[in-house]
Amino acid sequence: MLNKKQINEKLFDLLEAGVTPFHVVAHVQEQLEKEGFTKLCMKKDWELSNGGKYFINYNQSTLFAFTVGKNVKADSMIRMAAAHTDHPCLHIKPAPEVNGSGYAQVNVEVYGGPIINTWLDRPLSIAGKIAVKSDDVFKPDVRIYKSEKALMTIPNLAIHMNREVNKGVELNKQTDLLPILGMVKEELEDKDFLMNFLAKELKVAKEDILDYELFVYNTEKPMYIGLEDELISSPRLDDLTSVQALVSGLLDGNCEDAINLIALFNHEEIGSKTKQGADSMLLNHILERMQIALGRNEMERAVGIYNGMLLSVDVAHALHPNKPGKMDITNKPVLNKGFCIKEACRQSYATDAEAIGIVCQICKKNDIPYQKFVNRSDEPGGGTLGSLASSMTPIKTVDIGVPMLAMHSAKECMGAEDQHALYKVVTCFFS
């Protein structure tokens, strides 16, 4: 099992690489291939066997990986854990160029629910997926792109021009969030400066760029902070902490009597109701295909799914020292005291006593620190993919995740100890 330093190093690698869901999936795929996992295709038959290790890259932004224990039988347990690959950010619109009085700016829209003002005055760049003209109209040449250079910023208005700024200012999502990409000059075309840049980066003609899914990302690196490096500050902690814990847990889990599976879904931040989201039939299709390939009959497949359990792994809120009144009056998780088990009677977190009891027993048996999180009764809070996935695949489900501060900020904060606790519980679950 990895130690705290090793698991945090793996997290830092993913935080730097995973600037979009496409880059998250590519980085995870690289880890799996190094460990001997075989890639499967949804458009082809699968050949599976006991002791095998497999993964599916779906639409380059959602990934499933699973191992089949050497002693797996028709009624063996299917242990699953899910997280998401996306994060709140800004998305670049079509016809993106805006000439703002000589400033080259980019037309963007808000993706998910970010804390918008935290994106101001940051070094920003561009990454995502670009479809390029090909010889086969049904198979465009799809490129995964990331600019390593900080290309843009969204400047605040000086306090001298807005004396009330420290009293709180609502930002207009259309007019106040246009990033500056540069200055319009004679050699920088007024209408197509971004498309010309992308064409040059991809070494294609501008006219050959058909469409794109491009995002603005924060280029700042993950770092330790605190007197004894006890905190981690980074973009994209939500939910790449969970993604890396699941990947490492799957690789290190050693149960030979079960099927272990991780599902890394896209689009959780916008509701999950897409073809590659958790609120779809995709997980069921994967489970069905997997069991058919293992020779299960219809009844065995039904029994196999219900004889399973799902960990929904997403971040939780930690007690904010400046706003303690925002936390529940008796459940107050803090950083570096272990991962959180998340509960909500309205089932925004998919939990029940039996599933929680299983996780608690795993933790007690393996000396893993954990805490409980619930929202204040007058603050309903958010939800996760757990309830959505378990409504489509009705099995025991429990929501867990690392506690953190500044959730959905352009730069979030967590305890340096908690990633190891999350990794350990996932690994033990898979063992």
VOBARO-262948 format. One record per residue: x, y, z of N, C-alpha, C in turn; residue in three letters. Coordinates in steps of 0.001 Angstrom, whole numbers, padded with zeros to 6 digits, always signed. Layout:
N
XYZXYZXYZAla...
% end
This chain:
431
+000847-001193+000000+000000+000000+000000+000887+001249+000000Met+000490+002268-000757+001267+003492-000863+001266+004266+000461Leu+002384+004971+000751+002416+005822+001931+001862+007203+001601Asn+001786+008083+002593+001159+009393+002399+001874+010224+001345Lys+003202+010192+001371+003956+010974+000392+003703+010468-001016Lys+003685+009169-001193+003486+008589-002520+002099+008881-003075Gln+001076+008760-002231-000276+008995-002737-000478+010466-003067Ile+000133+011375-002313+000008+012798-002633+000794+013158-003892Asn+001913+012496-004129+002653+012734-005366+001813+012328-006578Glu+001124+011210-006485+000244+010781-007576-000911+011766-007776Lys-001448+012290-006661-002506+013291-006753-001990+014546-007443Leu-000811+015023-007062-000250+016228-007675-000062+016030-009177Phe+000393+014849-009586+000577+014577-011021-000747+014704-011771Asp-001820+014150-011185-003126+014232-011845-003658+015656-011835Leu-003467+016384-010744-003944+017760-010670-003302+018639-011749Leu-002026+018406-012021-001341+019181-013053-001761+018744-014449Glu-001910+017445-014652-002220+016935-015987-003697+017083-016335Ala-004597+016905-015339-006024+016774-015611-006776+018083-015687Gly-006431+018919-016629-007024+020260-016712-008416+020244-017346Val-008765+019163-018041-010119+018960-018570-010458+017480-018381Thr-011731+017090-018516-012061+015669-018429-011287+014808-019421Pro-010997+015349-020599-010251+014592-021600-008837+014292-021120Phe-008217+015257-020460-006863+015068-019962-006839+014195-018708His-007908+014250-017915-008023+013347-016768-008046+011903-017251Val-008912+011622-018219-009046+010264-018735-007744+009795-019391Val-007082+010668-020134-005822+010290-020774-004761+009942-019732Ala-004708+010709-018650-003714+010453-017597-004025+009150-016865His-005301+008901-016597-005691+007656-015941-005395+006470-016848Val-005715+006602-018135-005444+005513-019078-003959+005173-019093Gln-003125+006175-019043-001679+005939-019016-001277+005130-017787Glu-001860+005449-016630-001564+004685-015419-002001+003234-015553Gln-003187+003019-016116-003713+001664-016250-002888+000831-017233Leu-002513+001432-018344-001736+000700-019337-000380+000279-018797Glu+000210+001118-017955+001488+000759-017334+001348-000450-016423Lys+000132-000672-015906-000117-001800-015009-000702-003012-015739Glu-000701-002970-017065-001103-004136-017833-002583-004292-018092Gly-003369-003219-017948-004803-003290-018255-005014-003338-019767Phe-005995-004110-020190-006346-004255-021603-007495-003319-021955Thr-007365-002603-023060-008414-001681-023490-009510-002433-024233Lys-010761-002167-023854-011925-002749-024510-012657-001670-025307Leu-013401-002098-026321-014161-001172-027164-015642-001509-027073Cys-016473-000507-026897-017910-000729-026804-018497-001239-028119Met-017802-001037-029219-018306-001430-030536-017866-002833-030942Lys-017143-003544-030051-016652-004880-030367-016981-005843-029239Lys-016948-007143-029553-017145-008162-028520-015999-008122-027513Asp-016321-008494-026276-015304-008550-025226-014952-010008-024931Trp-013697-010247-024728-013221-011535-024256-012565-011325-022891Glu-013246-011784-021850-012777-011583-020481-012468-012927-019835Leu-011618-012893-018838-011278-014114-018115-010934-013784-016670Ser-011067-014749-015797-010677-014566-014406-009196-014188-014328Asn-008916-013223-013457-007558-012722-013335-007232-011592-014295Gly-008201-011191-015150-007946-010155-016146-008142-008747-015608Gly-007547-007777-016319-007632-006353-015965-007981-005576-017229Lys-009054-004759-017177-009593-004149-018384-010032-002703-018131Tyr-010121-001916-019236-010691-000572-019121-011391-000186-020402Phe-012337+000759-020275-013080+001315-021406-012972+002829-021355Ile-012487+003433-022423-012427+004885-022564-013608+005288-023435Asn-014602+005932-022797-015817+006280-023531-015846+007775-023827Tyr-015856+008109-025104-015959+009496-025566-014820+010368-025032Asn-013736+009745-024628-012507+010415-024184-012674+011252-022914Gln-013836+011143-022263-014036+011938-021046-014620+011127-019891Ser-015012+009884-020154-015514+008977-019120-014749+007662-019243Thr-014378+007092-018113-013566+005873-018142-014060+004877-017109Leu-014114+003613-017503-014394+002503-016599-013181+001581-016595Phe-012844+001071-015434-011777+000079-015335-012207-000971-014330Ala-011859-002228-014604-012255-003283-013669-011254-004427-013695Phe-011210-005133-012577-010400-006340-012460-011320-007499-012111Thr-011023-008655-012666-011789-009866-012391-010913-010785-011540Val-011338-011039-010316-010545-011871-009426-010341-013279-009973Gly-009250-013892-009558-008922-015233-010057-009971-016274-009661Lys-010643-016037-008546-011603-017028-008045-013054-016572-008192Asn-013306-015636-009095-014655-015096-009269-015603-016175-009793Val-016820-016203-009201-017872-017117-009618-019100-016308-010037Lys-020130-016991-010451-021331-016313-010952-021986-015438-009887Ala-021892-015840-008612-022552-015084-007557-021579-014197-006782Asp-020390-013975-007328-019401-013153-006628-019833-011692-006588Ser-019377-011009-005561-019741-009613-005344-019085-008710-006394Met-019825-007706-006847-019275-006661-007706-019105-005412-006844Ile-017858-005020-006637-017553-003847-005809-017221-002687-006736Arg-017963-001594-006590-017824-000464-007505-017543+000822-006741Met-016835+001719-007388-016603+003057-006847-016636+004046-008003Ala-017263+005196-007788-017450+006176-008863-016997+007564-008420Ala-016498+008326-009373-016111+009728-009157-016387+010472-010462Ala-016040+011759-010518-016268+012497-011760-015018+013219-012229His-014932+013409-013546-013727+013939-014185-013788+015431-014474Thr-014971+016046-014330-015111+017463-014672-015036+018338-013432Asp-014893+019655-013649-014871+020618-012549-015481+021934-013038His-016014+022756-012134-016593+024040-012550-015520+024949-013161Pro-015846+025564-014279-014853+026397-014962-015561+027269-015997Cys-014827+027718-016989-015370+028506-018093-015189+027730-019388Leu-016197+027807-020251-016204+027082-021520-016208+028091-022664His-015403+027845-023691-015284+028784-024810-016404+028522-025823Ile-017113+029593-026185-018233+029489-027121-017756+029425-028572Lys-018651+029027-029504-018339+029162-030927-018188+030636-031294Pro-017546+030897-032455-017260+032276-032877-016712+033056-031683Ala-015570+032665-031131-015153+033108-029807-014518+034489-029736Pro-014071+035034-030878-013272+036257-030822-014117+037500-030532Glu-013644+038307-029585-014279+039584-029249-013185+040655-029271Val-013402+041714-030069-012460+042831-030105-012975+043915-029182Asn-012406+043979-027990-012853+044945-027005-011979+046164-026974Gly-012212+047088-027873-011451+048341-027932-009949+048091-028038Ser-009594+047155-028907-008191+046850-029125-007679+045678-028317Gly-008464+045194-027377-008102+043997-026616-008661+042757-027317Tyr-007829+041766-027482-008286+040495-028027-008879+039681-026877Ala-010194+039481-026893-010885+038775-025819-011624+037553-026355Gln-012046+036694-025433-012654+035420-025807-014038+035315-025177Val-015021+034946-025975-016394+034796-025504-016547+033456-024786Asn-016939+033493-023513-017034+032279-022711-018390+032195-022031Val-018711+030973-021566-019882+030750-020735-019458+029954-019513Glu-020268+030006-018477-019933+029337-017227-020329+027869-017304Val-019398+026995-016935-019661+025561-016861-019777+025171-015394Tyr-020928+024611-015016-021133+024205-013626-021373+025397-012720Gly-020973+025266-011453-021237+026302-010464-019980+026816-009785Gly-019079+027481-010522-017859+027995-009895-018126+029221-009025Pro-017217+029488-008089-017195+030783-007402-016538+031747-008383Ile-017355+032520-009067-016903+033217-010275-015769+034191-010001Ile-015860+034959-008913-014835+035998-008715-013454+035433-008424Asn-013370+034129-008075-012045+033537-007846-011289+033298-009148Thr-011980+033426-010279-011318+033257-011574-010679+034551-012066Trp-010901+035650-011375-010316+036913-011784-008852+037003-011337Leu-008036+037652-012170-006623+037914-011871-005801+036635-011736Asp-006225+035563-012378-005488+034300-012375-004779+034119-013720Arg-003676+033372-013741-003080+032981-015033-003891+031836-015630Pro-004498+032066-016762-005432+031115-017364-004919+030631-018713Leu-005407+029466-019126-005035+028959-020441-006195+028157-021031Ser-005929+027476-022148-006962+026812-022942-006610+025337-023116Ile-007621+024476-022970-007428+023044-023206-008769+022414-023540Ala-008725+021252-024187-009964+020543-024493-009823+019634-025702Gly-010922+019465-026403-010998+018561-027558-011377+019356-028793Lys-010684+019074-029905-010913+019792-031153-011137+018783-032271Ile-012212+018972-033031-012512+018101-034174-012009+018770-035453Ala-011186+018041-036202-010560+018563-037417-011042+017755-038616Val-011147+018415-039753-011587+017787-041002-010769+016536-041306Lys-011475+015482-041802-010810+014235-042173-011381+013742-043495Ser-010835+012629-043994-011328+012061-045258-012661+011341-045074Asp-012937+010880-043856-014179+010168-043554-015086+011107-042757Asp-016225+011480-043335-017084+012472-042677-017625+011959-041344Val-017712+010642-041173-018218+010087-039930-017115+009870-038891Phe-015896+010199-039244-014777+010049-038308-013858+011262-038385Lys-014283+012400-037815-013391+013558-037781-012091+013224-037043Pro-011061+013955-037371-009774+013809-036691-009869+014564-035367Asp-009987+013823-034260-010197+014441-032951-008867+014594-032234Val-008548+015807-031829-007294+016105-031137-007586+016531-029690Arg-006819+016001-028770-006866+016476-027384-005763+017518-027237Ile-006156+018734-026864-005228+019868-026903-005096+020516-025531Tyr-003884+020947-025234-003618+021707-024012-002481+022676-024270Lys-002730+023949-024055-001655+024936-024113-000960+024954-022758Ser+000339+024705-022762+001107+024729-021512+001387+026158-021055Glu+001197+027095-021950+001485+028500-021655+000260+029195-021070Lys+000482+030062-020092-000606+030909-019588-000936+031947-020657Ala-002139+031873-021197-002513+032702-022345-003403+033884-021995Leu-004132+033808-020871-005206+034769-020648-005281+035182-019182Met-006021+036243-018945-006412+036629-017596-007722+037408-017676Thr-008457+037433-016568-009685+038231-016462-009428+039260-015369Ile-009131+040491-015729-008714+041473-014709-009891+042035-013915Pro-009660+042231-012647-010615+042965-011820-010651+044430-012233Asn-011732+045094-011936-011806+046545-012087-011141+047181-010877Leu-010281+048156-011095-009555+048800-010003-010520+049389-008974Ala-010123+049339-007718-010980+049844-006643-011282+051326-006815Ile-010373+052059-007469-010598+053481-007694-011790+053738-008608His-012154+052727-009413-013284+052846-010316-014525+052131-009797Met-014366+051477-008668-015492+050785-008039-015272+050772-006532Asn-015577+051884-005887-015295+052053-004462-016088+051095-003580Arg-017140+050488-004121-017985+049594-003333-017601+048122-003484Glu-016481+047868-004159-016146+046488-004503-016032+045592-003277Val-015517+046106-002170-015320+045271-000982-016610+045048-000190Asn-017695+045625-000685-019005+045345-000108-019709+044213-000859Lys-019040+043754-001913-019618+042660-002706-020149+043162-004029Gly-019707+042550-005118-020122+042945-006457-020575+041704-007218Val-021759+041763-007786-022239+040660-008617-021654+040804-010014Glu-021018+039741-010492-020417+039763-011813-021410+039259-012851Leu-021485+039973-013970-022330+039541-015077-021604+038451-015861Asn-022248+037286-016029-021581+036143-016640-021238+036361-018112Lys-021903+037299-018768-021614+037548-020170-020563+038639-020345Gln-020688+039729-019616-019831+040882-019888-018608+040990-018983Thr-018648+040413-017797-017549+040595-016848-016520+039481-016874Asp-016766+038417-017629-015886+037248-017589-015120+037024-018882Leu-015056+038030-019747-014339+037860-021009-012831+037923-020765Leu-012110+036812-020936-010661+036842-020713-009950+037654-021793Pro-008851+038300-021400-007980+038995-022353-006932+038009-022851Ile-006904+037805-024155-005948+036899-024777-004724+037646-025302Leu-004849+038945-025524-003747+039749-026055-004274+041072-026569Gly-003468+041736-027353-003837+043006-027945-003977+042830-029455Met-005023+043415-030020-005245+043337-031456-004260+044256-032160Val-003442+043639-033018-002471+044405-033799-002722+044136-035275Lys-001937+044810-036125-002128+044608-037559-001908+043157-037946Glu-000881+042524-037347-000588+041144-037699-001490+040151-036971Glu-002284+040631-036015-003210+039781-035276-004608+040082-035792Leu-005137+039164-036604-006393+039447-037286-007513+039768-036310Glu-008279+040788-036650-009355+041270-035793-010387+040182-035536Asp-010741+039398-036539-011873+038483-036418-011500+037068-035977Lys-010305+036610-036298-009995+035188-036141-008726+034928-035330Asp-008410+035774-034372-007126+035617-033696-007025+034309-032916Phe-008104+033859-032282-008027+032599-031547-007992+031410-032502Leu-008818+031424-033525-008842+030309-034468-007515+030200-035215Met-006927+031339-035528-005609+031315-036167-004565+030704-035223Asn-004652+031054-033956-003719+030500-032967-003878+028988-032861Phe-005127+028514-032775-005373+027079-032651-004913+026336-033906Leu-005165+026899-035076-004734+026272-036317-003218+026134-036357Ala-002529+027163-035908-001070+027109-035866-000597+026058-034873Lys-001261+025973-033713-000883+024995-032693-001083+023566-033205Glu-002173+023344-033934-002496+022007-034430-001838+021693-035770Leu-001242+022722-036390-000615+022581-037709-001642+022145-038753Lys-002789+022831-038754-003833+022582-039739-004321+023923-040278Val-005084+023871-041363-005701+025093-041877-006844+025511-040952Ala-007008+026804-040798-008074+027310-039929-009431+026774-040363Lys-009653+026679-041672-010925+026222-042203-011187+024750-041899Glu-010155+024002-041524-010308+022574-041247-010736+022295-039810Asp-010770+023319-038970-011272+023140-037603-012790+023155-037647Ile-013395+022011-037324-014843+021849-037458-015596+022319-036212Leu-015105+021950-035058-015763+022312-033800-014802+021988-032657Asp-015197+022365-031455-014324+022111-030309-015125+022103-029020Tyr-014560+021456-028011-014999+021558-026627-013793+022073-025847Glu-013644+023377-025795-012484+024005-025177-012880+024701-023884Leu-012015+024557-022887-012257+025133-021574-011117+026068-021192Phe-011453+027023-020352-010444+027872-019722-010039+027192-018420Val-008742+027003-018207-008296+026353-016973-007277+027216-016239Tyr-007232+027047-014938-006287+027753-014079-004936+027048-014167Asn-003884+027761-014545-002564+027151-014747-001767+027004-013450Thr-002275+027513-012331-001518+027436-011081-001321+025978-010656Glu-000159+025690-010079+000215+024334-009716-000247+023990-008300Lys-000461+022696-008018-000740+022289-006633+000481+022535-005760Pro+000243+022874-004507+001361+023143-003604+000967+022850-002166Met+001966+022535-001371+001767+022420+000070+001827+023804+000687Tyr+000989+024043+001676+001057+025272+002458+000911+024914+003937Ile+001205+025860+004821+001118+025615+006252+002498+025539+006889Gly+002552+025690+008204+003824+025677+008924+004560+024367+008738Leu+003818+023272+008621+004432+021959+008451+003904+021250+007203Glu+003582+022040+006174+003045+021495+004921+001822+020615+005156Asp+000978+021026+006093-000163+020180+006449-001387+020412+005576Glu-001317+021396+004663-002439+021685+003774-001994+021599+002326Leu-002951+021357+001437-002711+021359-000005-003624+022395-000640Ile-003045+023278-001438-003795+024282-002183-003628+024005-003665Ser-004757+023904-004380-004659+023530-005793-005980+023764-006506Ser-005932+024005-007822-007156+023890-008624-007585+022432-008722Pro-008864+022202-008930-009414+020905-009348-009347+019801-008293Arg-009223+020169-007012-009292+019141-005971-010634+018412-006029Leu-011686+019135-006372-013010+018581-006628-013094+018277-008132Asp-012955+017040-008586-013035+015822-007815-011841+014914-008126Asp-010698+015531-008464-009553+014714-008841-008942+014006-007643Leu-009213+014499-006425-008829+013724-005242-009464+012348-005284Thr-010738+012301-005639-011467+011033-005698-011002+010176-006864Ser-010792+010793-008019-010360+010042-009197-009067+009290-008899Val-008078+010002-008340-006798+009334-008102-006888+008296-006992Gln-007709+008557-005973-007903+007562-004920-008510+006280-005492Ala-009448+006415-006420-010070+005244-007029-009089+004473-007898Leu-008307+005194-008692-007346+004524-009563-006305+003773-008735Val-005729+004457-007750-004709+003819-006917-005301+002677-006105Ser-006536+002864-005615-007190+001809-004854-007468+000577-005692Gly-007879+000782-006946-008122-000348-007843-006826-001100-008134Leu-005747-000347-008367-004463-000980-008679-003921-001774-007496Leu-004167-001296-006286-003589-001932-005103-004538-002892-004403Asp-005824-002871-004751-006768-003826-004171-006440-005238-004634Gly-006583-006215-003739-006112-007558-004079-007139-008654-003840Asn-008430-008308-003890-009451-009336-003679-009517-010272-004887Cys-009417-011566-004655-009459-012551-005728-010831-013189-005878Glu-011778-012794-005025-013107-013411-005041-014197-012445-005503Asp-013830-011311-006087-014817-010306-006490-014386-009628-007778Ala-015337-008933-008382-015051-008030-009494-014967-006624-008910Ile-013851-005941-009137-013666-004566-008690-013764-003634-009888Asn-014555-002565-009758-014791-001671-010898-014790-000221-010439Leu-014145+000651-011210-014255+002091-010981-014917+002732-012194Ile-015760+003726-011935-016450+004479-012977-016117+005952-012792Ala-015491+006545-013790-015127+007956-013751-015981+008687-014773Leu-017059+009303-014284-018054+009912-015161-017732+011377-015451Phe-018147+011827-016615-018109+013248-016953-019450+013894-016599Asn-019485+015218-016581-020704+016037-016523-021429+015997-015177His-020746+015610-014098-021406+015668-012787-021752+017102-012416Glu-020885+018044-012787-021092+019438-012388-022256+020105-013107Glu-022779+019477-014150-023935+020050-014857-025125+019094-014834Ile-025147+018175-013866-026335+017374-013656-026253+015911-014023Gly-025202+015490-014745-024947+014084-015061-025892+013468-016076Ser-026867+014213-016571-027864+013618-017473-027393+013726-018927Lys-026311+013017-019235-025766+012973-020579-025365+011535-020881Thr-024966+011287-022120-024616+009925-022516-023399+009403-021761Lys-022535+010318-021277-021369+009876-020515-021454+010284-019039Gln-022676+010607-018590-022874+010993-017199-023393+009842-016360Gly-023391+010045-015044-023837+008990-014128-025339+008747-014209Ala-026109+009748-014642-027559+009596-014752-027927+009103-016146Asp-027303+007995-016530-027549+007381-017834-027518+005866-017670Ser-027731+005158-018765-027707+003693-018732-026293+003136-018908Met-025296+004016-018960-023951+003582-019318-023380+002558-018335Leu-023504+002810-017033-022979+001854-016055-023676+000507-016191Leu-024994+000511-016366-025720-000747-016558-025248-001493-017795Asn-024995-000739-018870-024516-001382-020089-023148-002027-019862His-022284-001335-019147-020957-001879-018854-021086-003170-018042Ile-021911-003139-017004-022095-004324-016165-022694-005485-016957Leu-023651-005175-017813-024284-006215-018633-023266-006850-019580Glu-022522-006006-020276-021528-006516-021219-020462-007335-020492Arg-020070-006866-019336-019027-007537-018569-019468-008942-018167Met-020684-009048-017671-021158-010349-017205-021465-011308-018352Gln-021958-010788-019469-022164-011636-020647-020833-012218-021104Ile-019802-011376-021131-018484-011830-021573-017881-012861-020623Ala-018340-012854-019371-017868-013841-018398-018747-015089-018374Leu-019722-015166-019286-020523-016368-019440-021710-016474-018509Gly-022159-015338-017933-023298-015393-017012-024609-015479-017797Arg-025568-016287-017290-026893-016282-017894-027708-015116-017343Asn-028925-014960-017829-029728-013779-017466-029970-013685-015967Glu-030305-014790-015324-030550-014763-013887-029272-014473-013111Met-028168-015050-013525-026890-014800-012856-026478-013342-012991Glu-026795-012742-014130-026456-011326-014314-027263-010450-013370Arg-028545-010752-013205-029387-009978-012290-028911-010130-010856Ala-028610-011359-010469-028126-011612-009107-026782-010905-008889Val-025920-010943-009908-024602-010335-009780-024662-008840-009521Gly-025579-008150-010209-025693-006704-010009-026217-006391-008609Ile-027244-007107-008172-027809-006815-006852-026891-007263-005724Tyr-025998-008192-006008-025002-008590-005012-023775-007707-005177Asn-023993-006412-005121-022916-005453-005329-023041-004267-004396Gly-022054-003389-004468-022062-002184-003643-021277-001097-004369Met-021716+000141-004169-021098+001282-004833-020636+002318-003822Leu-019387+002752-003945-018901+003935-003245-019015+005117-004203Leu-019791+006125-003829-019849+007375-004585-018851+008328-003930Ser-017779+008648-004646-016653+009341-004021-016551+010756-004581Val-016856+011715-003746-016801+013132-004111-016470+013916-002846Asp-016000+015127-003004-015506+015901-001865-016635+016327-000926Val-016243+016657+000310-017187+017106+001338-016737+018466+001864Ala-017640+019148+002564-017319+020444+003156-016672+020274+004523His-015580+020973+004742-014959+021025+006063-015438+022264+006809Ala-015336+022233+008115-015647+023402+008935-014752+024570+008530Leu-015368+025699+008202-014619+026911+007849-014347+027694+009131His-013071+027958+009470-012781+028607+010755-013351+030008+010888Pro-013569+030697+009771-014132+032056+009822-015652+032069+009747Asn-016236+030934+009399-017691+030825+009268-018187+029537+009934Lys-017896+029317+011212-018290+028062+011850-019798+027863+011896Pro-020559+028948+011840-022013+028841+011893-022627+028226+010652Gly-021843+028048+009599-022357+027431+008375-022392+025905+008469Lys-021765+025351+009503-021685+023899+009644-022806+023401+010547Met-023171+022133+010397-024141+021500+011280-023687+021646+012726Asp-024630+021685+013674-024280+022019+015054-023601+020872+015801Ile-023711+019626+015299-023063+018512+015997-022090+017722+015120Thr-022144+017909+013821-021240+017207+012903-020348+018245+012226Asn-019076+018280+012636-018185+019354+012207-016840+018791+011748Lys-016792+018189+010560-015518+017646+010076-014499+018752+009804Pro-013250+018462+010107-012158+019406+009865-011081+018712+009030Val-010155+019503+008530-009090+018962+007696-008139+018097+008517Leu-007601+017072+007869-006587+016169+008429-007101+015271+009551Asn-008408+015068+009621-008978+014142+010600-009631+012933+009913Lys-009341+012757+008628-009892+011620+007911-010915+012026+006867Gly-011245+011091+005984-012259+011350+004962-013644+011440+005618Phe-014627+011901+004848-015991+012066+005369-016942+011024+004771Cys-017829+010508+005620-019020+009794+005172-020141+010824+005142Ile-020789+010976+004001-021758+012042+003793-023180+011485+003865Lys-024002+012109+004694-025373+011634+004884-026373+012757+004633Glu-027539+012396+004104-028644+013339+003901-029938+012545+003827Ala-030894+012870+004679-032141+012106+004685-032929+012304+003403Cys-032703+013430+002706-033395+013640+001432-032702+012914+000277Arg-031640+012160+000597-030921+011319-000355-030216+012102-001458Gln-029852+013354-001176-028937+014040-002078-027563+013389-002005Ser-027274+012752-000862-026167+011820-000742-026787+010433-000578Tyr-026374+009502-001407-027013+008178-001426-026419+007314-000317Ala-027064+007304+000832-026556+006530+001956-027701+005838+002682Thr-027388+004710+003307-028296+004083+004250-027447+003442+005334Asp-028075+003061+006424-027342+002611+007602-026496+001376+007318Ala-027018+000455+006524-026264-000766+006242-024994-000462+005458Glu-025129+000363+004401-023961+000685+003587-022926+001451+004403Ala-023405+002407+005222-022480+003151+006069-021813+002218+007074Ile-022594+001273+007602-022032+000314+008544-020893-000487+007936Gly-021016-000838+006669-019945-001568+005992-018677-000730+005938Ile-018818+000538+005535-017648+001420+005454-017033+001627+006838Val-017868+001831+007846-017356+002015+009209-016564+000787+009671Cys-017065-000397+009364-016360-001610+009776-015025-001756+009049Gln-014997-001396+007757-013731-001419+007023-012724-000490+007693Ile-013190+000703+008080-012296+001688+008697-011804+001225+010060Cys-012700+000703+010877-012304+000262+012211-011332-000918+012137Lys-011551-001806+011201-010694-002977+011063-009303-002600+010583Lys-009199-001529+009807-007927-001154+009193-007360+000162+009726Asn-007930+000653+010842-007430+001857+011507-007368+003054+010554Asp-008493+003296+009851-008585+004403+008899-009446+005503+009522Ile-008936+006732+009642-009724+007811+010251-010847+008287+009329Pro-012017+008513+009921-013136+009028+009134-013995+009938+010002Tyr-014811+010763+009340-015710+011699+010001-017075+011608+009331Gln-018074+012196+009957-019410+012267+009363-019700+013712+008933Lys-020316+013851+007753-020758+015163+007296-022243+015137+006984Phe-022968+016113+007513-024339+016401+007093-024468+017917+006969Val-025372+018361+006139-025624+019791+006008-026438+020311+007186Asn-026324+021601+007441-027261+022241+008368-028689+022015+007874Arg-029626+021963+008782-031023+021713+008406-031608+022842+007564Ser-031023+024043+007677-031508+025179+006880-030595+025489+005691Asp-029639+024590+005406-028751+024738+004249-028734+023402+003504Glu-029556+023230+002473-029682+021921+001841-028405+021412+001184Pro-027504+022312+000774-026258+021876+000166-026453+021296-001216Gly-025375+020666-001725-025413+020100-003067-025689+018607-003044Gly-025457+017977-004163-025638+016538-004287-024459+015933-005012Gly-024491+014628-005208-023416+013936-005905-024013+012985-006943Thr-023121+012275-007605-023590+011317-008600-024115+010029-007972Leu-023918+009844-006657-024311+008607-006002-025792+008308-006119Gly-026630+009288-005801-028076+009068-005878-028530+008797-007302Ser-027904+009488-008271-028280+009302-009665-027879+007911-010154Leu-026642+007528-009869-026163+006224-010331-026918+005080-009669Ala-027205+005224-008367-027881+004136-007660-029362+004048-008019Ser-029946+005123-008538-031328+005032-009008-031405+004254-010318Ser-030308+004293-011105-030250+003531-012353-029760+002100-012107Met-028918+001946-011081-028385+000633-010698-028652+000469-009210Thr-029828-000038-008823-030283+000029-007424-029556-000952-006505Pro-028404-000525-005998-027611-001340-005087-027210-000492-003880Ile-026670-001129-002869-026197-000404-001688-025158+000628-002122Lys-025344+001870-001665-024463+002963-002063-024167+003841-000859Thr-022936+004325-000772-022580+005260+000290-021699+006353-000302Val-021962+007594+000099-021197+008746-000369-020060+009051+000597Asp-018851+009161+000053-017681+009504+000865-016816+010493+000092Ile-015856+011133+000773-014921+012028+000101-014092+012818+001085Gly-013027+013431+000615-012171+014220+001502-012864+015535+001850Val-012725+016018+003089-013248+017340+003429-012348+018424+002858Pro-012942+019548+002497-012138+020620+001907-012780+021973+002149Met-011990+023009+001926-012431+024400+002001-012434+025001+000598Leu-013252+026026+000413-013325+026769-000857-013744+025882-002023Ala-014672+024958-001771-015161+024096-002848-015726+024925-003994Met-015340+024584-005220-015744+025242-006467-015037+026574-006679His-014040+026885-005860-013179+028028-006145-012203+027651-007252Ser-011591+028659-007873-010550+028394-008858-009336+027754-008207Ala-009231+027874-006878-008163+027207-006131-008721+026794-004781Lys-008703+025487-004521-009348+024918-003344-008297+024477-002326Glu-008751+024046-001141-007821+023718-000057-008278+022451+000662Cys-007337+021555+000961-007633+020309+001665-006502+019986+002635Met-006717+018985+003481-005691+018526+004392-004772+017525+003716Gly-003474+017647+003951-002503+016774+003299-002590+015330+003780Ala-003231+015096+004945-003353+013741+005483-004553+012989+004897Glu-005559+013710+004436-006853+013080+004148-006868+012254+002870Asp-006024+012604+001902-005989+011819+000670-005569+010383+000966Gln-004653+010210+001905-004195+008867+002243-005319+008053+002889His-006114+008705+003746-007242+008002+004367-008250+007558+003320Ala-008525+008422+002347-009470+008061+001283-008924+006909+000447Leu-007665+007000+000085-007027+005920-000681-007083+004601+000078Tyr-006829+004641+001376-006821+003406+002163-008200+002755+002217Lys-009263+003556+002399-010584+002952+002489-011008+002352+001151Val-010649+003006+000035-010971+002453-001279-010180+001166-001508Val-008903+001185-001163-008062-000013-001339-008583-001178-000507Thr-008932-000910+000732-009465-001978+001595-010816-002469+001097Cys-011652-001571+000586-012930-001957-000011-012711-002923-001172Phe-011678-002670-001966-011358-003528-003101-010520-004754-002714Phe-010233-004893-001433-009398-006024-000988-010189-007038-000180Ser
% end
